[in-house]
Amino acid sequence: METNKQNTALLVMDMQAGILPMLTNAAPNFIGNVAKAIANARAKKIPVIYVVVGFRNGFPEVSMNNKGFSASKERFAKLNMDDFMKVEPSIAPQAGDVTVTKRRVSAFTGSDLEVVLRAQGIQHIILTGIATGGVVLSTLREAADKDYRITVLADGCADGDEEVHRVLTTKVFPRQAEVLTIEDWSKQ
């Protein structure tokens, strides 16, 4: 399938200094893979949009009803949120790249991602990031409901549980997205 580069964006999600250390069993080449995807997007003049999760001081966005985030609220309180939100330096945004801050798992929730995509005429999103069972899954599901065309770069995603990654990329995601390796996507 030919990619329409005029309406496509690469999303680099949750590749933050505060999150990467939690992913202890990621493929050793994971960050290098994401760097290749970014380089490919730049070579094809495809916008790269970074999505980070972050909160204000005191975490007023975190509800006690949210099981995942409320469990981490105490740990988050001890962090410098600016440091936590910084993207891994080897793949950090460049001048002209957009960085979107989200407040929940999906890249759309609590962010202005949809406004940015609409303003740039983006109808096709290519997903990379951590975790496959977190931001990638949640963003894919919401994007599908919003009628975006979606590609997932399987080796540009990682999860703390390799079986979850495998099941999602081979059985679940193909129902709503094209799932490719970075090498195959680069050849398009």
C-alpha positions as CSV (number, residue, x, y, z in Angstrom):
1,M,0.0,0.0,0.0
2,E,1.4,3.4,-1.0
3,T,1.7,5.8,1.9
4,N,0.3,9.3,1.3
5,K,3.1,11.3,2.8
6,Q,1.0,14.5,2.7
7,N,-1.4,13.4,5.3
8,T,0.8,11.1,7.5
9,A,2.5,11.7,10.9
10,L,4.8,9.5,13.0
11,L,3.9,9.5,16.7
12,V,6.7,8.8,19.1
13,M,4.9,8.1,22.4
14,D,6.1,7.9,26.0
15,M,9.8,7.7,25.1
16,Q,10.6,9.6,28.2
17,A,13.5,9.5,30.6
18,G,11.0,8.8,33.4
19,I,9.4,5.8,31.7
20,L,12.2,4.0,29.8
21,P,13.9,2.6,33.0
22,M,10.6,0.9,33.9
23,L,10.9,-1.2,30.7
24,T,13.7,-3.5,31.9
25,N,13.2,-6.3,29.3
26,A,12.7,-4.3,26.1
27,A,14.5,-5.5,23.1
28,P,18.1,-4.2,23.3
29,N,17.7,-2.4,19.9
30,F,14.4,-0.8,20.8
31,I,15.6,2.8,21.1
32,G,17.7,2.3,17.9
33,N,14.7,1.0,16.1
34,V,12.7,4.1,17.1
35,A,15.6,6.3,15.9
36,K,15.5,4.5,12.5
37,A,11.7,5.2,12.3
38,I,12.3,8.8,13.1
39,A,15.1,9.1,10.5
40,N,12.8,7.4,7.9
41,A,10.0,9.8,8.6
42,R,12.3,12.8,8.4
43,A,13.7,11.6,5.1
44,K,10.2,11.2,3.7
45,K,9.2,14.7,5.1
46,I,6.7,13.1,7.4
47,P,6.1,15.1,10.5
48,V,7.3,13.6,13.8
49,I,5.0,14.3,16.8
50,Y,6.2,13.4,20.2
51,V,3.7,12.5,22.9
52,V,4.7,12.6,26.6
53,V,2.7,12.0,29.7
54,G,2.9,14.6,32.4
55,F,1.2,16.3,35.2
56,R,1.1,19.6,37.0
57,N,2.6,20.0,40.5
58,G,0.4,18.4,43.0
59,F,-1.2,16.2,40.3
60,P,-4.7,17.7,40.2
61,E,-5.3,15.7,37.0
62,V,-4.9,12.4,38.9
63,S,-8.2,11.0,40.2
64,M,-8.3,8.5,43.0
65,N,-10.8,6.6,40.8
66,N,-8.0,6.0,38.2
67,K,-6.4,2.8,39.4
68,G,-3.3,3.1,37.3
69,F,-2.4,6.7,37.9
70,S,-3.6,7.0,41.5
71,A,-1.3,4.1,42.4
72,S,1.6,6.0,41.0
73,K,0.7,9.4,42.4
74,E,2.9,9.1,45.5
75,R,5.9,8.0,43.4
76,F,5.2,10.8,40.9
77,A,5.1,13.4,43.8
78,K,8.8,12.7,44.4
79,L,9.8,13.3,40.8
80,N,10.8,16.4,39.0
81,M,8.1,16.4,36.4
82,D,10.3,18.4,33.9
83,D,13.0,15.7,34.1
84,F,10.4,12.9,34.0
85,M,8.9,14.3,30.8
86,K,12.1,14.8,28.8
87,V,12.4,12.5,25.8
88,E,15.3,10.1,25.5
89,P,18.2,12.4,24.3
90,S,19.2,10.1,21.4
91,I,15.8,10.5,19.8
92,A,14.8,13.9,21.2
93,P,12.6,16.4,19.2
94,Q,14.3,18.7,16.8
95,A,13.4,22.2,15.9
96,G,10.0,22.2,14.2
97,D,8.8,19.0,15.8
98,V,5.6,19.2,17.9
99,T,5.5,17.8,21.4
100,V,2.1,17.0,22.9
101,T,1.5,16.4,26.6
102,K,-1.2,13.9,27.6
103,R,-2.8,13.3,31.0
104,R,-3.8,9.7,30.6
105,V,-2.8,6.5,28.7
106,S,-4.2,7.4,25.2
107,A,-2.2,10.1,23.3
108,F,-5.6,11.8,22.7
109,T,-6.8,12.1,26.3
110,G,-6.1,15.4,28.0
111,S,-4.0,16.6,25.1
112,D,-4.3,18.7,22.0
113,L,-3.2,15.9,19.7
114,E,-6.4,15.9,17.7
115,V,-6.2,19.7,17.1
116,V,-2.6,19.3,15.9
117,L,-3.4,16.5,13.5
118,R,-6.4,18.3,12.2
119,A,-4.5,21.5,11.7
120,Q,-1.9,19.6,9.6
121,G,-4.4,17.6,7.6
122,I,-3.2,14.3,9.1
123,Q,-5.4,11.4,8.5
124,H,-2.9,8.5,8.8
125,I,-0.9,8.0,12.0
126,I,2.1,5.7,12.5
127,L,2.5,4.5,16.0
128,T,5.7,3.8,18.0
129,G,6.3,3.9,21.7
130,I,6.1,2.2,25.1
131,A,4.1,0.4,26.2
132,T,2.5,-1.7,23.5
133,G,-0.3,-2.6,26.0
134,G,-0.6,1.0,27.2
135,V,-0.2,4.1,25.1
136,V,0.0,2.1,21.8
137,L,-3.2,0.1,22.4
138,S,-5.2,3.0,23.9
139,T,-4.1,5.4,21.1
140,L,-4.9,2.8,18.4
141,R,-8.4,2.1,19.7
142,E,-9.2,5.8,20.1
143,A,-7.7,6.7,16.7
144,A,-9.7,3.9,15.0
145,D,-12.9,5.3,16.6
146,K,-11.9,8.7,15.2
147,D,-11.5,7.2,11.7
148,Y,-7.8,7.7,11.3
149,R,-5.8,5.3,9.2
150,I,-3.3,3.6,11.5
151,T,0.0,1.8,11.0
152,V,1.8,0.3,14.0
153,L,5.6,-0.3,13.7
154,A,5.8,-3.6,15.7
155,D,9.6,-3.3,16.3
156,G,9.1,0.4,17.2
157,C,6.9,-0.6,20.2
158,A,7.9,-2.4,23.4
159,D,6.1,-3.7,26.4
160,G,7.2,-5.0,29.8
161,D,5.5,-8.3,28.9
162,E,6.7,-9.7,25.7
163,E,3.7,-12.0,25.3
164,V,1.4,-9.0,25.5
165,H,3.4,-7.3,22.8
166,R,3.3,-10.4,20.6
167,V,-0.5,-10.9,21.0
168,L,-1.3,-7.3,20.4
169,T,0.9,-6.9,17.3
170,T,0.0,-10.2,15.7
171,K,-3.7,-10.8,16.7
172,V,-5.3,-7.6,18.0
173,F,-3.8,-4.6,16.1
174,P,-4.2,-6.1,12.6
175,R,-8.0,-5.8,13.0
176,Q,-7.8,-2.0,13.0
177,A,-4.3,-1.1,11.7
178,E,-1.6,-2.2,9.3
179,V,1.2,-3.7,11.4
180,L,4.7,-3.5,9.8
181,T,8.3,-3.7,10.8
182,I,10.3,-0.5,10.5
183,E,12.3,-2.0,7.6
184,D,9.1,-2.8,5.6
185,W,7.7,0.6,6.3
186,S,10.9,2.2,5.1
187,K,10.6,0.5,1.8
188,Q,7.1,2.0,1.1
